[in-house]
Amino acid sequence: MAHILVVEDDADVAALVETVLGGAGHEVDLAIDGAAGLAQARSRHPDIVILDWMMPRMTGIEVCEALRADVAFAETRIMMLTARSSASDIARAKDAGADDYVVKPFLPRELRQRVAELVA
């Protein structure tokens, strides 16, 4: 299974993601904002980072770009998990280096499946 860092400022969403992915056997760490998530990623080197887009201090896009600029995270998979759903938002996230994009609200089985695809 994978070590996953979830960077999400909404405590309820973070808890749901932790329950869904932890229940699938993954090790899940949480960070409450983008800056904390970037620091935690640098110290723990997770296999997958799941980022909300809209967060205080540093957006998910900014975190994604910072991770992609660091060669140490070349193999780290990044998923955006956000309420932003326009085609231009998805394109922006992909341009920043995101490997996958899931729109909230999400179905737990969909999230488990998409994470499994990133791990494979």
C-alpha positions as CSV (number, residue, x, y, z in Angstrom):
1,M,0.0,0.0,0.0
2,A,1.0,3.6,-0.3
3,H,2.0,6.4,2.0
4,I,-0.4,9.3,1.3
5,L,-0.3,12.9,2.4
6,V,-3.7,14.7,2.3
7,V,-3.5,18.5,2.3
8,E,-7.0,19.8,3.0
9,D,-8.1,22.7,5.1
10,D,-11.7,21.3,5.6
11,A,-11.5,19.0,8.6
12,D,-14.6,17.0,7.6
13,V,-13.2,16.3,4.1
14,A,-9.8,15.5,5.4
15,A,-11.4,13.0,7.9
16,L,-13.4,11.4,5.2
17,V,-10.4,11.0,2.9
18,E,-8.4,9.6,5.8
19,T,-11.2,7.1,6.6
20,V,-11.6,6.0,2.9
21,L,-8.0,5.6,2.2
22,G,-6.9,4.3,5.6
23,G,-9.7,1.7,5.3
24,A,-8.1,0.6,2.1
25,G,-4.8,-0.1,3.9
26,H,-2.9,3.1,3.0
27,E,-0.9,5.0,5.5
28,V,-2.5,8.5,5.6
29,D,-1.0,11.8,7.0
30,L,-2.9,15.0,7.1
31,A,-1.9,18.7,6.7
32,I,-4.3,21.6,7.2
33,D,-2.9,24.0,4.6
34,G,-0.6,24.3,1.7
35,A,2.5,25.5,3.5
36,A,2.2,22.8,6.2
37,G,1.6,20.2,3.5
38,L,4.7,21.3,1.6
39,A,6.8,21.1,4.7
40,Q,5.3,17.7,5.6
41,A,5.9,16.4,2.1
42,R,9.6,17.4,2.3
43,S,10.1,15.7,5.7
44,R,8.1,12.5,5.0
45,H,8.4,11.9,1.2
46,P,4.9,10.3,0.6
47,D,4.2,8.2,-2.4
48,I,1.1,10.3,-3.2
49,V,0.1,13.9,-2.3
50,I,-3.6,14.7,-2.5
51,L,-4.2,18.5,-2.7
52,D,-7.2,20.7,-2.3
53,W,-6.9,23.7,-4.6
54,M,-8.3,26.5,-2.4
55,M,-6.4,26.7,0.9
56,P,-5.0,29.4,3.1
57,R,-1.3,30.5,3.0
58,M,-0.5,28.5,-0.2
59,T,-2.9,27.0,-2.8
60,G,-2.8,23.4,-3.9
61,I,-1.5,24.5,-7.3
62,E,1.4,26.3,-5.6
63,V,2.2,23.2,-3.6
64,C,2.0,21.1,-6.8
65,E,4.4,23.4,-8.6
66,A,6.8,23.5,-5.7
67,L,6.9,19.7,-5.5
68,R,7.4,19.4,-9.3
69,A,10.3,21.8,-9.2
70,D,12.1,19.6,-6.7
71,V,13.8,16.6,-8.3
72,A,13.3,14.6,-5.0
73,F,9.6,14.5,-5.9
74,A,9.9,13.4,-9.5
75,E,8.3,10.0,-8.7
76,T,5.7,11.3,-6.3
77,R,2.2,11.1,-7.7
78,I,0.0,14.2,-7.2
79,M,-3.8,14.3,-7.2
80,M,-5.9,17.4,-7.0
81,L,-9.1,16.9,-5.0
82,T,-11.2,20.0,-5.3
83,A,-14.6,21.6,-5.9
84,R,-13.2,23.4,-8.9
85,S,-14.5,21.6,-12.0
86,S,-14.1,23.6,-15.1
87,A,-12.0,22.4,-18.0
88,S,-9.6,25.3,-17.6
89,D,-9.1,24.4,-13.9
90,I,-8.3,20.8,-14.8
91,A,-5.9,22.0,-17.5
92,R,-4.2,24.4,-15.1
93,A,-3.7,21.6,-12.6
94,K,-2.2,19.3,-15.2
95,D,0.1,22.1,-16.4
96,A,1.2,22.5,-12.8
97,G,2.1,18.8,-12.7
98,A,-0.9,17.0,-11.2
99,D,-1.2,13.4,-12.3
100,D,-4.9,13.1,-11.5
101,Y,-7.9,15.4,-10.8
102,V,-11.0,14.4,-8.7
103,V,-13.9,16.8,-8.2
104,K,-15.7,17.2,-4.9
105,P,-18.1,15.8,-3.8
106,F,-16.5,12.5,-4.6
107,L,-17.7,8.9,-4.2
108,P,-15.4,6.9,-1.8
109,R,-15.1,4.0,-4.2
110,E,-14.0,6.4,-7.0
111,L,-11.3,7.9,-4.8
112,R,-10.1,4.4,-3.8
113,Q,-10.0,3.4,-7.4
114,R,-8.2,6.5,-8.6
115,V,-5.6,6.2,-5.8
116,A,-5.1,2.5,-6.8
117,E,-4.4,3.6,-10.4
118,L,-1.8,6.1,-9.2
119,V,-0.1,3.4,-7.1
120,A,0.0,0.8,-9.9
